[in-house]
Amino acid sequence: MTANASPANQNRCFVDQLGKHRVATIVGLRPPLGHPHDSKVASRLAELGFLPGESVTVLRRGPGGREPLAVQVGETVFALRALEAACIEVHPDNTTPCA
């Protein structure tokens, strides 16, 4: 384990990495990969309710297991592109790995 890898951080991943029907708690939002200075996507997700502490569930994926991803936050279901789902850092609600 590295100096900054605590046990709490080891099982974090992003919504695009979660398996179908997986429930996780949102830890934070980040800009899209490859666009570190573009915070518009993360800001829009926050406006929609993707906030730290909220529970998120992957309901289903598009054809071939790809996009769009149907995810639920609270009582609302959203269709997210993989780029958007990759901005949402989560911690699964059990001890199994993210996938």
C-alpha positions as a Markdown table, in Angstrom:
| # | Residue | x | y | z |
|---|---|---|---|---|
| 1 | Met | 0.0 | 0.0 | 0.0 |
| 2 | Thr | 1.3 | 3.4 | -0.9 |
| 3 | Ala | 1.6 | 6.3 | 1.5 |
| 4 | Asn | -1.7 | 7.9 | 0.3 |
| 5 | Ala | -3.7 | 4.7 | -0.3 |
| 6 | Ser | -5.8 | 4.2 | 2.8 |
| 7 | Pro | -8.2 | 1.3 | 3.1 |
| 8 | Ala | -11.1 | 3.7 | 2.6 |
| 9 | Asn | -9.7 | 4.8 | -0.8 |
| 10 | Gln | -8.9 | 1.3 | -2.1 |
| 11 | Asn | -12.5 | 0.5 | -3.2 |
| 12 | Arg | -13.3 | 3.8 | -4.9 |
| 13 | Cys | -14.1 | 3.9 | -8.5 |
| 14 | Phe | -16.3 | 5.8 | -11.0 |
| 15 | Val | -19.9 | 5.2 | -12.0 |
| 16 | Asp | -18.9 | 4.1 | -15.5 |
| 17 | Gln | -17.0 | 1.2 | -13.8 |
| 18 | Leu | -19.9 | 0.0 | -11.7 |
| 19 | Gly | -21.7 | -3.2 | -12.6 |
| 20 | Lys | -25.4 | -3.4 | -13.3 |
| 21 | His | -27.6 | -3.1 | -10.1 |
| 22 | Arg | -24.6 | -1.9 | -8.1 |
| 23 | Val | -25.4 | 0.7 | -5.4 |
| 24 | Ala | -22.7 | 3.1 | -4.3 |
| 25 | Thr | -22.3 | 6.4 | -2.4 |
| 26 | Ile | -21.1 | 9.4 | -4.3 |
| 27 | Val | -17.7 | 10.6 | -3.0 |
| 28 | Gly | -17.1 | 13.5 | -5.4 |
| 29 | Leu | -17.0 | 14.8 | -8.9 |
| 30 | Arg | -14.1 | 15.5 | -11.2 |
| 31 | Pro | -13.7 | 17.1 | -14.7 |
| 32 | Pro | -13.8 | 14.6 | -17.6 |
| 33 | Leu | -10.5 | 12.7 | -18.3 |
| 34 | Gly | -8.4 | 14.5 | -20.8 |
| 35 | His | -10.1 | 17.8 | -20.0 |
| 36 | Pro | -8.8 | 18.7 | -16.6 |
| 37 | His | -9.8 | 22.4 | -16.9 |
| 38 | Asp | -13.4 | 21.7 | -18.1 |
| 39 | Ser | -15.5 | 21.7 | -15.0 |
| 40 | Lys | -18.8 | 22.3 | -16.9 |
| 41 | Val | -19.7 | 18.6 | -16.9 |
| 42 | Ala | -19.1 | 18.1 | -13.1 |
| 43 | Ser | -20.9 | 21.4 | -12.4 |
| 44 | Arg | -24.0 | 20.2 | -14.4 |
| 45 | Leu | -24.0 | 16.8 | -12.6 |
| 46 | Ala | -23.9 | 18.6 | -9.2 |
| 47 | Glu | -26.9 | 20.8 | -10.3 |
| 48 | Leu | -28.8 | 17.6 | -11.2 |
| 49 | Gly | -28.2 | 16.2 | -7.7 |
| 50 | Phe | -25.1 | 14.0 | -8.1 |
| 51 | Leu | -23.7 | 15.2 | -4.8 |
| 52 | Pro | -21.3 | 13.7 | -2.2 |
| 53 | Gly | -23.2 | 11.4 | 0.2 |
| 54 | Glu | -26.0 | 10.6 | -2.2 |
| 55 | Ser | -26.7 | 7.0 | -3.2 |
| 56 | Val | -26.5 | 6.1 | -6.9 |
| 57 | Thr | -27.5 | 2.9 | -8.5 |
| 58 | Val | -26.6 | 1.6 | -12.0 |
| 59 | Leu | -29.9 | 0.3 | -13.4 |
| 60 | Arg | -28.9 | -0.8 | -16.9 |
| 61 | Arg | -26.5 | -0.1 | -19.7 |
| 62 | Gly | -27.0 | 0.4 | -23.4 |
| 63 | Pro | -26.4 | -2.2 | -26.1 |
| 64 | Gly | -23.3 | -4.2 | -25.6 |
| 65 | Gly | -22.9 | -3.0 | -22.0 |
| 66 | Arg | -21.9 | 0.5 | -23.2 |
| 67 | Glu | -23.7 | 3.8 | -23.1 |
| 68 | Pro | -26.0 | 5.3 | -22.2 |
| 69 | Leu | -26.1 | 4.2 | -18.6 |
| 70 | Ala | -29.4 | 4.4 | -16.7 |
| 71 | Val | -28.6 | 5.5 | -13.2 |
| 72 | Gln | -30.8 | 6.4 | -10.3 |
| 73 | Val | -30.2 | 9.1 | -7.7 |
| 74 | Gly | -33.0 | 9.5 | -5.2 |
| 75 | Glu | -36.3 | 9.0 | -7.0 |
| 76 | Thr | -34.9 | 10.2 | -10.4 |
| 77 | Val | -33.5 | 8.1 | -13.2 |
| 78 | Phe | -30.9 | 9.7 | -15.5 |
| 79 | Ala | -29.3 | 8.5 | -18.8 |
| 80 | Leu | -25.6 | 9.3 | -18.7 |
| 81 | Arg | -23.0 | 9.1 | -21.4 |
| 82 | Ala | -19.8 | 7.2 | -20.3 |
| 83 | Leu | -17.9 | 10.6 | -20.2 |
| 84 | Glu | -20.4 | 11.9 | -17.7 |
| 85 | Ala | -20.5 | 8.7 | -15.6 |
| 86 | Ala | -16.6 | 8.7 | -15.5 |
| 87 | Cys | -16.8 | 12.1 | -13.6 |
| 88 | Ile | -18.7 | 10.7 | -10.6 |
| 89 | Glu | -16.4 | 9.1 | -8.0 |
| 90 | Val | -18.1 | 6.6 | -5.8 |
| 91 | His | -17.6 | 4.1 | -3.0 |
| 92 | Pro | -19.6 | 0.8 | -3.4 |
| 93 | Asp | -22.0 | 0.2 | -0.5 |
| 94 | Asn | -20.4 | -3.2 | 0.3 |
| 95 | Thr | -17.0 | -4.7 | 0.5 |
| 96 | Thr | -17.0 | -6.3 | -3.0 |
| 97 | Pro | -14.9 | -4.6 | -5.8 |
| 98 | Cys | -16.5 | -2.0 | -8.0 |
| 99 | Ala | -17.2 | -4.0 | -11.1 |
